[in-house]
Amino acid sequence: MARVITVDGPSGSGKGTLARLVAGRLGWHCLDSGALYRLLGLAVERSGIGFDDPEGVAALARGMQVEFRGDAIYLDGGDVSLLIRTETAGNNASKVAAIPAVREALLQWQRDYARPPGLVADGRDMGSVVFPAAEVKIFLDASAGERANRRYKQLKEKGLDAKLSDLIAEIEERDARDRNRSVAPLMAPDGALVVDSTALSITEVLDLVLERVRGAFPDTAI
């Protein structure tokens, strides 16, 4: 059995960056589960199937051809690494993630990704649903304003237009949808280390998390 660390939290909390850093320190695999839902949201847009057609969306989820090549992500043979990182892709991901049949279709795919020596998985329900027996669970949070500000800076650095007030509204809308959906709602898993990163640097967050990891895996070199 592979060891598993889960990193859950709302959009923009920094969980993807944290998961990659922890996986890098341990030499473990890393799973960006959110990318799967973003890929599916893009597939729905391209297919013409409506987001209000749960069976059609679930069928797409079961038939998606996904490939991860280093930092690049391919959907049905095409590189969509940049396309799935837009705000629209994030909102579409939140919509398809609320469909029970979709989550069921992707559940085993995610679990199969856990292989030796270990996995660091980030998402919304990694510790509560996908890997409930994970030895280390992290829930990373931050205020909506701080998360929007981080996203604003990222977009500006890429030369893209952005309005901070719009980003805050989008994040709050996505949070409400993720926390209130009927299946696998966003929540801090039982036993999770809850970290509010609003006033913390990524280095400070990483130090807190690695302290928990050392306690759980004293025989693992970090």
C-alpha positions as CSV (number, residue, x, y, z in Angstrom):
1,M,0.0,0.0,0.0
2,A,1.3,3.4,-0.9
3,R,1.4,6.1,1.7
4,V,-0.9,9.0,1.1
5,I,-0.9,12.7,2.1
6,T,-4.0,14.7,1.1
7,V,-4.2,18.5,0.7
8,D,-7.7,19.9,0.4
9,G,-9.0,23.4,0.3
10,P,-10.9,26.0,-1.6
11,S,-9.9,27.5,-5.0
12,G,-6.8,29.7,-4.7
13,S,-5.7,28.6,-1.3
14,G,-2.3,27.4,-2.6
15,K,-3.0,23.7,-2.2
16,G,-1.6,22.8,-5.6
17,T,1.7,24.6,-4.9
18,L,1.9,23.0,-1.5
19,A,1.2,19.5,-2.8
20,R,4.0,19.8,-5.4
21,L,6.5,21.1,-2.9
22,V,5.7,18.3,-0.4
23,A,5.9,15.7,-3.1
24,G,9.2,17.1,-4.3
25,R,10.7,17.0,-0.8
26,L,9.6,13.4,-0.4
27,G,10.2,12.1,-3.9
28,W,6.6,11.0,-4.1
29,H,4.0,11.2,-6.9
30,C,1.6,14.2,-7.0
31,L,-2.1,14.2,-8.1
32,D,-3.8,17.4,-9.1
33,S,-7.4,16.1,-9.0
34,G,-8.8,19.5,-9.9
35,A,-7.2,19.1,-13.3
36,L,-9.5,16.2,-14.0
37,Y,-12.6,18.3,-13.4
38,R,-11.2,21.2,-15.4
39,L,-10.5,18.8,-18.2
40,L,-14.0,17.5,-18.1
41,G,-15.4,21.0,-18.0
42,L,-13.5,21.8,-21.2
43,A,-14.7,18.5,-22.8
44,V,-18.3,19.5,-22.0
45,E,-17.8,22.9,-23.7
46,R,-16.3,21.3,-26.8
47,S,-18.9,18.6,-27.0
48,G,-22.0,20.9,-27.0
49,I,-23.5,18.8,-24.1
50,G,-25.1,21.1,-21.5
51,F,-23.9,21.2,-18.0
52,D,-27.5,20.4,-17.0
53,D,-27.2,17.0,-18.6
54,P,-25.7,14.8,-15.9
55,E,-25.8,11.6,-17.8
56,G,-24.2,13.1,-20.8
57,V,-21.5,14.8,-18.7
58,A,-20.8,11.5,-16.8
59,A,-20.5,9.6,-20.1
60,L,-17.8,12.2,-21.2
61,A,-16.0,11.6,-17.9
62,R,-15.9,7.9,-18.5
63,G,-14.6,8.3,-22.0
64,M,-12.0,11.1,-21.6
65,Q,-8.6,10.3,-22.9
66,V,-6.2,12.1,-20.5
67,E,-2.5,12.1,-20.4
68,F,0.0,13.9,-18.1
69,R,3.4,14.4,-19.6
70,G,5.5,16.3,-17.1
71,D,3.9,19.7,-16.6
72,A,1.8,19.3,-19.8
73,I,-1.7,17.9,-19.8
74,Y,-3.4,16.4,-22.8
75,L,-7.0,15.9,-23.6
76,D,-7.9,13.6,-26.5
77,G,-4.4,14.0,-27.8
78,G,-4.2,17.8,-27.6
79,D,-2.2,20.0,-25.2
80,V,-4.7,21.9,-23.0
81,S,-2.3,22.9,-20.2
82,L,-3.1,26.6,-20.5
83,L,-6.8,26.3,-21.5
84,I,-7.7,24.5,-18.2
85,R,-6.1,27.2,-16.0
86,T,-8.5,30.0,-16.9
87,E,-11.2,31.3,-14.5
88,T,-13.9,29.9,-16.9
89,A,-12.3,26.5,-16.7
90,G,-12.3,26.7,-12.9
91,N,-16.0,27.6,-12.8
92,N,-16.9,24.9,-15.2
93,A,-14.9,22.4,-13.1
94,S,-17.0,23.4,-10.1
95,K,-20.2,22.7,-12.0
96,V,-19.3,19.2,-13.2
97,A,-17.9,18.3,-9.8
98,A,-21.3,18.8,-8.3
99,I,-22.7,15.9,-10.5
100,P,-22.7,12.6,-8.4
101,A,-22.2,10.4,-11.5
102,V,-19.2,12.3,-12.5
103,R,-17.5,11.9,-9.1
104,E,-18.2,8.2,-9.2
105,A,-16.7,7.9,-12.7
106,L,-13.5,9.6,-11.7
107,L,-13.2,8.1,-8.2
108,Q,-11.3,4.9,-9.1
109,W,-9.1,6.7,-11.6
110,Q,-7.9,8.9,-8.7
111,R,-7.4,6.0,-6.3
112,D,-5.4,4.1,-8.8
113,Y,-2.9,7.0,-8.9
114,A,-1.7,6.0,-5.4
115,R,1.5,4.0,-6.0
116,P,4.8,3.5,-4.1
117,P,6.6,5.2,-2.6
118,G,3.7,7.5,-1.9
119,L,1.2,10.1,-3.2
120,V,0.4,13.7,-2.4
121,A,-3.1,14.4,-3.6
122,D,-4.7,17.8,-3.8
123,G,-8.3,18.7,-4.3
124,R,-11.6,19.3,-2.6
125,D,-12.4,15.8,-1.2
126,M,-9.2,13.9,-1.2
127,G,-9.1,13.4,2.5
128,S,-12.9,13.1,3.1
129,V,-13.9,10.8,0.2
130,V,-11.1,9.7,-2.2
131,F,-8.5,8.7,0.4
132,P,-10.3,8.7,3.8
133,A,-7.6,6.4,5.3
134,A,-4.7,8.8,4.4
135,E,-2.1,9.0,7.1
136,V,-1.7,12.8,6.8
137,K,-4.5,15.1,5.9
138,I,-4.1,18.9,5.3
139,F,-6.9,21.4,4.8
140,L,-5.5,24.7,3.5
141,D,-7.6,27.8,3.6
142,A,-7.4,31.6,3.1
143,S,-9.8,34.5,3.0
144,A,-11.6,35.0,-0.3
145,G,-10.0,38.5,-0.6
146,E,-6.5,37.1,-0.2
147,R,-7.2,34.3,-2.7
148,A,-8.6,36.7,-5.2
149,N,-5.6,39.0,-4.7
150,R,-3.2,36.1,-5.4
151,R,-5.1,35.2,-8.6
152,Y,-5.1,38.9,-9.6
153,K,-1.3,39.1,-9.3
154,Q,-0.9,35.8,-11.3
155,L,-3.1,37.1,-14.1
156,K,-1.3,40.4,-14.3
157,E,2.1,38.7,-14.4
158,K,0.8,36.8,-17.4
159,G,-0.3,40.1,-19.1
160,L,-4.0,39.2,-18.7
161,D,-6.7,41.7,-17.8
162,A,-8.4,41.1,-14.5
163,K,-10.7,43.0,-12.1
164,L,-10.2,42.2,-8.4
165,S,-13.9,42.7,-7.5
166,D,-14.9,40.3,-10.2
167,L,-12.4,37.7,-9.0
168,I,-13.7,38.0,-5.4
169,A,-17.2,37.5,-6.6
170,E,-16.3,34.4,-8.7
171,I,-14.3,32.9,-5.8
172,E,-17.2,33.4,-3.3
173,E,-19.7,31.9,-5.8
174,R,-17.4,28.9,-6.4
175,D,-16.9,28.4,-2.6
176,A,-20.7,28.4,-2.1
177,R,-21.2,25.8,-4.8
178,D,-18.4,23.6,-3.6
179,R,-19.3,23.7,0.1
180,N,-23.1,23.2,-0.4
181,R,-23.2,20.5,-3.1
182,S,-25.0,17.3,-2.2
183,V,-22.1,15.0,-3.0
184,A,-18.6,15.3,-1.5
185,P,-18.9,18.9,-0.3
186,L,-15.7,20.9,0.4
187,M,-14.9,20.4,4.1
188,A,-12.0,19.8,6.4
189,P,-11.6,16.0,6.8
190,D,-11.6,14.4,10.2
191,G,-8.2,14.6,11.7
192,A,-6.9,17.2,9.3
193,L,-4.3,19.8,10.1
194,V,-6.2,23.0,9.2
195,V,-3.9,25.8,8.1
196,D,-5.1,29.4,7.3
197,S,-2.6,30.7,4.9
198,T,-4.0,34.3,4.7
199,A,-1.1,35.8,6.5
200,L,1.5,33.1,5.9
201,S,4.1,32.6,3.2
202,I,4.3,29.4,1.3
203,T,7.6,28.6,3.2
204,E,5.8,29.0,6.5
205,V,2.9,26.8,5.4
206,L,5.4,24.2,4.1
207,D,7.2,24.1,7.4
208,L,4.0,23.5,9.3
209,V,3.0,20.7,7.0
210,L,6.4,19.0,7.0
211,E,6.3,18.9,10.8
212,R,3.1,16.9,10.6
213,V,4.6,14.6,7.9
214,R,7.7,13.9,10.1
215,G,5.4,12.9,13.0
216,A,3.4,10.5,10.8
217,F,6.4,9.1,8.9
218,P,9.4,9.2,11.1
219,D,11.3,6.8,8.9
220,T,10.9,9.0,5.8
221,A,13.7,11.3,4.7
222,I,12.6,14.9,4.2
